[in-house]
Each structure stands twice: as structure tokens, then as C-alpha cells.
Amino acid sequence: MNGYRTALLTGASRGIGEAVAVALAEAGLDVALFARNESDLARVAGRVRAAGRDALVLAGDVTREEDVVRAVREAEARWGAIDVLVNNAGIGLFKPTWEVAADEWRRVLDVNLTGPFLFCKAVVPGMIARGRGQIVMISSDVGRRTIPDGAAYCASKFGLQALTEVLRKEVRAKGVKVGAILPGMTDTYFAGSVQGDPRKADWLKADDVARAVLAMVAAPPHAQIDEIMLHPMIQEY
Ligand SMILES: NC(=O)c1ccc[n+]([C@@H]2O[C@H](COP(=O)([O-])OP(=O)(O)OC[C@H]3O[C@@H](n4cnc5c(N)ncnc54)[C@H](OP(=O)(O)O)[C@@H]3O)[C@@H](O)[C@H]2O)c1
């Protein structure tokens, strides 16, 4: 796809990340899978290989710079380059602002904002050197609007939008594209829920978000898609 051959995807062990991993593999990319749960990653790697592509399991925490740097080095050593970076790992926390513990606040900002920053920092220099690449941030529709009980989560995703837009301005002229996907309610394991719960039957599916990622990556070389926001028909926003 666009000559892109390899991708590194965070939060690849389940939910949206699993769907993106399989979609990228079916589109012909080898996929490096980063998350903490190694056995879930091994299962997703099996699905990537079943689609005929190479899979690399990279166990780590997006908040730990040493894990991030090691993962990027491993993927680059195996394939020579990371053409596509998908920053998808994220956690939710929903409670009144004054009930959020300082450590909970820091963890949400760390995973959802510092994690993508660390991966961009590690991957972008290679993309600039090659004069090409695509970064996809899995943000949220609440990266553009706020909801009660969402102080830490909204702050993290508003921050991610800012990181996305700053980075886009920095690397556009160097041939590197930076875009964000902003989904509404999506049926995954997000915030302790269970994927496939019948109460979420009308929500977006992880595959819907994966299709948006593919559309962004598939934009022709002369065009970049800045963002895609998508919602289930039942959601008011
Ligand atoms: N579901 C929704 O309604 C919705 C809506 C808008 C945006 N989003 C965004 O979509 C993204 C994916 O979420 P999801 O809905 O697919 O949720 P999910 O099913 O809970 O998946 C979250 C993924 O992130 C990984 N992860 C969490 N903390 C991590 C850490 N510290 N280091 C590395 N990996 C970590 C998890 O893997 P491990 O536990 O194995 O580390 C898992 O693979 C998130 O950024 C979320 O904010 C979700």
C-alpha cells in the first residue's frame, strides 16, 4: 500500500489494535505488535501470519522509554524501516474530577499522551531520513469535545490532538504524514468493558476504526488525511 511495507502498532493485543493489526496485514504490511500482554500479542501475531505477513511481538509499556526505544530498534533491525506507526494504546478513566487520584491522572496522561510522544520521538528520525512515512494517532471524539467525568481522558486526547497537529507542521515538508482517527463509542475492552457485550451491539466495531486507519494510510503520496471522526448512528454528540 503506497509502497509501505512495515508498521509498528501499539495497543496491539486486543480491541481496536487487534483489528488494525489484521487489517494492515491483509493490506500487505508486516506488523510489529507492541503491548504489555505477551500471550494476547502472540494470538494477534498468529492472525497477522495467517494473513501471510511477518509479525513481530514486542512486549512493553508505552510509558517506559527504554521499552519504546528497544521495540523500535528491534523492528528496524528486522525490516530496515518502520513505514507506518499507529499510536493506539490507551486507557480510560471516568469519574468526577475531584475524585481522580493524582496517580490516576498521571497514569492516563502518561499512557495516552506521553506514550505516543515517546514512539514518535523514536520513529520520526528514520522516517525523515527516508523522506516518507505515515503516523496514525488513535485519538477520540473527546479529543475535540468534553464530557463530564472525563477530565483526565479528555485532557489526554486534547493533548494528543495538539501533539498530532504540531508534529504534522514539523514533518510535512519532509515527506512524513501525521493524522488522527477520532472514534466515538466503540465495542472493545475499553475501560474494563467486555468486547461483544450485547449492550454495545449498536456501537462502532473495532473493524470500523481499522477501516478508517487503512483509508488514511492509503491516501496517495500527494495527499494527507488530517483526521477522520466517526460515530455509531445511535450516538448523540
Ligand atoms: N473503545 C472506545 O469507545 C474508544 C473510543 C475512542 C477512542 N478509543 C481509543 O482507542 C484506543 C484503543 O482502545 P480500545 O478501545 O481498543 O481499548 P482496549 O480494548 O482496552 O485496548 C487497549 C489496548 O491498549 C494497550 N495498552 C494499555 N495500556 C498500555 C500500556 N501502558 N503500554 C502498552 N500498551 C497498553 C492494551 O494492551 P495491554 O493491556 O496488553 O498492554 C490494549 O492492547 C485507545 O487509545 C482509546 O483511547 C476508544
PDBQT file of the ligand as one rigid body, heavy atoms in Angstrom, charges set to zero:
ROOT
HETATM    1  N1  LIG A 301     -13.483   1.947  22.761  1.00  0.00    +0.000 N 
HETATM    2  C1  LIG A 301     -13.884   3.200  22.585  1.00  0.00    +0.000 C 
HETATM    3  O1  LIG A 301     -15.071   3.552  22.760  1.00  0.00    +0.000 OA
HETATM    4  C2  LIG A 301     -12.876   4.220  22.108  1.00  0.00    +0.000 A 
HETATM    5  C3  LIG A 301     -13.370   5.434  21.580  1.00  0.00    +0.000 A 
HETATM    6  C4  LIG A 301     -12.473   6.396  21.140  1.00  0.00    +0.000 A 
HETATM    7  C5  LIG A 301     -11.115   6.149  21.220  1.00  0.00    +0.000 A 
HETATM    8  N2  LIG A 301     -10.641   4.978  21.739  1.00  0.00    +0.000 N 
HETATM    9  C6  LIG A 301      -9.201   4.782  21.807  1.00  0.00    +0.000 C 
HETATM   10  O2  LIG A 301      -8.841   3.618  21.107  1.00  0.00    +0.000 OA
HETATM   11  C7  LIG A 301      -7.589   3.137  21.586  1.00  0.00    +0.000 C 
HETATM   12  C8  LIG A 301      -7.668   1.625  21.768  1.00  0.00    +0.000 C 
HETATM   13  O3  LIG A 301      -8.591   1.332  22.804  1.00  0.00    +0.000 OA
HETATM   14  P1  LIG A 301      -9.611   0.106  22.744  1.00  0.00    +0.000 P 
HETATM   15  O4  LIG A 301     -10.953   0.688  22.707  1.00  0.00    +0.000 OA
HETATM   16  O5  LIG A 301      -9.194  -0.884  21.715  1.00  0.00    +0.000 OA
HETATM   17  O6  LIG A 301      -9.396  -0.477  24.228  1.00  0.00    +0.000 OA
HETATM   18  P2  LIG A 301      -8.866  -1.894  24.752  1.00  0.00    +0.000 P 
HETATM   19  O7  LIG A 301      -9.643  -2.995  24.125  1.00  0.00    +0.000 OA
HETATM   20  O8  LIG A 301      -8.845  -1.780  26.238  1.00  0.00    +0.000 OA
HETATM   21  O9  LIG A 301      -7.362  -1.968  24.203  1.00  0.00    +0.000 OA
HETATM   22  C9  LIG A 301      -6.365  -1.120  24.729  1.00  0.00    +0.000 C 
HETATM   23  C10 LIG A 301      -5.013  -1.566  24.216  1.00  0.00    +0.000 C 
HETATM   24  O10 LIG A 301      -4.006  -0.686  24.762  1.00  0.00    +0.000 OA
HETATM   25  C11 LIG A 301      -2.979  -1.481  25.353  1.00  0.00    +0.000 C 
HETATM   26  N3  LIG A 301      -2.361  -0.757  26.458  1.00  0.00    +0.000 N 
HETATM   27  C12 LIG A 301      -2.960  -0.168  27.522  1.00  0.00    +0.000 A 
HETATM   28  N4  LIG A 301      -2.054   0.380  28.342  1.00  0.00    +0.000 NA
HETATM   29  C13 LIG A 301      -0.833   0.150  27.783  1.00  0.00    +0.000 A 
HETATM   30  C14 LIG A 301       0.491   0.459  28.147  1.00  0.00    +0.000 A 
HETATM   31  N5  LIG A 301       0.768   1.128  29.273  1.00  0.00    +0.000 N 
HETATM   32  N6  LIG A 301       1.507   0.067  27.336  1.00  0.00    +0.000 NA
HETATM   33  C15 LIG A 301       1.240  -0.632  26.206  1.00  0.00    +0.000 A 
HETATM   34  N7  LIG A 301       0.002  -0.957  25.796  1.00  0.00    +0.000 NA
HETATM   35  C16 LIG A 301      -1.019  -0.580  26.588  1.00  0.00    +0.000 A 
HETATM   36  C17 LIG A 301      -3.685  -2.752  25.799  1.00  0.00    +0.000 C 
HETATM   37  O11 LIG A 301      -2.782  -3.834  25.842  1.00  0.00    +0.000 OA
HETATM   38  P3  LIG A 301      -2.112  -4.464  27.183  1.00  0.00    +0.000 P 
HETATM   39  O12 LIG A 301      -3.138  -4.412  28.272  1.00  0.00    +0.000 OA
HETATM   40  O13 LIG A 301      -1.750  -5.842  26.732  1.00  0.00    +0.000 OA
HETATM   41  O14 LIG A 301      -0.908  -3.613  27.446  1.00  0.00    +0.000 OA
HETATM   42  C18 LIG A 301      -4.655  -2.960  24.639  1.00  0.00    +0.000 C 
HETATM   43  O15 LIG A 301      -3.999  -3.616  23.563  1.00  0.00    +0.000 OA
HETATM   44  C19 LIG A 301      -7.286   3.926  22.865  1.00  0.00    +0.000 C 
HETATM   45  O16 LIG A 301      -6.329   4.922  22.593  1.00  0.00    +0.000 OA
HETATM   46  C20 LIG A 301      -8.632   4.562  23.197  1.00  0.00    +0.000 C 
HETATM   47  O17 LIG A 301      -8.477   5.767  23.920  1.00  0.00    +0.000 OA
HETATM   48  C21 LIG A 301     -11.500   4.007  22.178  1.00  0.00    +0.000 A 
ENDROOT
TORSDOF 0
